[in-house]
Amino acid sequence: MEKVECIVVGGGLAGLVAAYGLAREGVEVMVLERGNYAGAKNVTGGRLYMRPLRRIYPELWDDMPFERPVARELITMLGDGAATTVELASERLSGPSPQSYTIQRAKLDQWLADKATAAGAMVVTDMKADELLRDGERVIGVRAGGDEVGAEVTIIAEGVLGLLSGGAGLREQPRAADHAVGFKEIIELPPGVIEDRWRLNEGEGAAQLFMGDVTRGMTGGGFLYTNRASIALGVVVSMEQMRTRSDELESWELLDAFKEAAQIKPLVRGGELAEYSAHAVFEGGIDKLPRSYGAGYLLAGEAAGFALNALVTVRGMDLAIASGWAAARAALAARAAGDSSAAALAVYERFLRETFVMRAMEAGRGVPRAIENRRLFSEYPGAVARLLEGFFAVDDESSATLVRTSLRGARREFLKIDTLKDLWSLRKV
Ligand SMILES: Cc1cc2nc3c(=O)[nH]c(=O)nc-3n(C[C@H](O)[C@H](O)[C@H](O)COP(=O)(O)OP(=O)(O)OC[C@H]3O[C@@H](n4cnc5c(N)ncnc54)[C@H](O)[C@@H]3O)c2cc1C
């Protein structure tokens, strides 16, 4: 059997960062990626939170192929025929060290693959790992394309569904209830049109999240990110709820209807469809994480369950990068000790805790339960709009003061026992 020191399964963000971290220390590392180039099969909404990452391999990020720094944040609630938007434009969002950037995976992953290759990693594309090779409990390599390749440590960074690791019993098989499914289009628009539509200075970007009618009462939401010369528009919904509605609703209908909604149509007008994709995303939270290490292997990125949807922030890419970094450190420690047993690789958990990964997952502990509450997606967007419409109304009854109008509206829409319960349940989000 051919042997290398380390195999990485998956040339996504987690796998490529792990490979880069190992190769720059002189480790012989091979990445197996089933797509015909890194990023070919990878889908994201499109925003990477950078601030937590700057300390990880700082030499990497300066020439990263970002699209735009996000300078304007918008949250739009769609309901009862209305759209209510909360908008924040702040110099502190962008400035010299922007909080987040929009990105495109096809470009970003190839760029990272080039960095890993330049550091000495071997990135093999068009190569699916078919099976993990075992010696008892220990993972000793992979079978891919009819060949067997052995390794001291295999880093499994295969992404959300974890079919390889699940098949080998290293984690549970995926359940629809712990996942959402996202549909996304890339729509090309000239840069100037994007800047005018979202009122941006040249080169700046916007991130707009949507709740309410876009998911037809199901848990989830919509997103819109501005790239340099395109926008990424998509819908993410609970996989389980989508499945129970499959008789009456085709999944692609949600995105088509979203694009046609009166409030969205002007945003996409004149755009050319360039790409369509669909992908799962993990939403099980910290309580559903598998054990991320064992004899001869580590799980990194979304294969280890590191993804968070906390309503106003969707994160997975920064967690993938940081866990890839921690996996490389753990494999290096095992190499230095000449020991890749489960006990030696357990150091990975400590490295993960030292990053923001486990703190972020811990902070999101209450999210999966809170977002099960469908009222958040079906009732409140309309209620907020009705309350505000009271402020702007001019008719025969509009003689009430602003305070009376607010109180009357709040009593009608929000002073209900269910709302108070919902607020209480959201305190942990
Ligand atoms: C619609 C949607 C919107 C999202 N929006 C955001 C967002 O705005 N911001 C954010 O931070 N996160 C977002 N996420 C989550 C984020 O995209 C993921 O968490 C992140 O991409 C996970 O990275 P990864 O490296 O772990 O896995 P992936 O990027 O999925 O990479 C896994 C790689 O492994 C390869 N692979 C799988 N199996 C094999 C095999 N057997 N052999 C060889 N190769 C294999 C795949 O081809 C892929 O290249 C979103 C996700 C979705 C679906």
The ligand as an ORCA input file, in Angstrom:
! r2SCAN-3c Opt
* xyz 0 1
  C     -27.018     27.716      1.405
  C     -25.906     27.858      2.418
  C     -25.566     29.113      2.906
  C     -24.503     29.250      3.809
  N     -24.115     30.510      4.171
  C     -22.999     30.667      4.919
  C     -22.448     31.962      5.122
  O     -22.915     32.971      4.581
  N     -21.351     32.071      5.933
  C     -20.743     30.976      6.495
  O     -19.736     31.136      7.188
  N     -21.242     29.736      6.281
  C     -22.328     29.551      5.494
  N     -22.781     28.284      5.209
  C     -22.084     27.128      5.797
  C     -20.724     26.883      5.131
  O     -20.820     27.012      3.732
  C     -20.187     25.501      5.491
  O     -20.302     25.288      6.867
  C     -18.732     25.343      5.067
  O     -18.619     25.461      3.682
  C     -18.185     24.005      5.525
  O     -16.840     23.886      5.076
  P     -16.126     22.467      5.073
  O     -14.750     22.700      4.569
  O     -16.314     21.809      6.368
  O     -16.970     21.610      4.036
  P     -17.197     21.821      2.475
  O     -16.950     23.202      2.074
  O     -18.521     21.217      2.160
  O     -16.054     20.930      1.832
  C     -16.096     19.532      1.848
  C     -15.290     19.038      0.669
  O     -15.154     17.629      0.745
  C     -15.330     17.084     -0.561
  N     -15.729     15.682     -0.357
  C     -16.837     15.216      0.280
  N     -16.806     13.879      0.316
  C     -15.660     13.496     -0.300
  C     -15.075     12.231     -0.567
  N     -15.660     11.077     -0.194
  N     -13.890     12.203     -1.223
  C     -13.272     13.346     -1.631
  N     -13.799     14.571     -1.405
  C     -14.963     14.634     -0.744
  C     -16.386     17.982     -1.185
  O     -16.390     17.910     -2.601
  C     -15.955     19.347     -0.650
  O     -15.010     19.947     -1.505
  C     -23.824     28.111      4.289
  C     -24.182     26.837      3.817
  C     -25.195     26.712      2.874
  C     -25.529     25.352      2.324
*
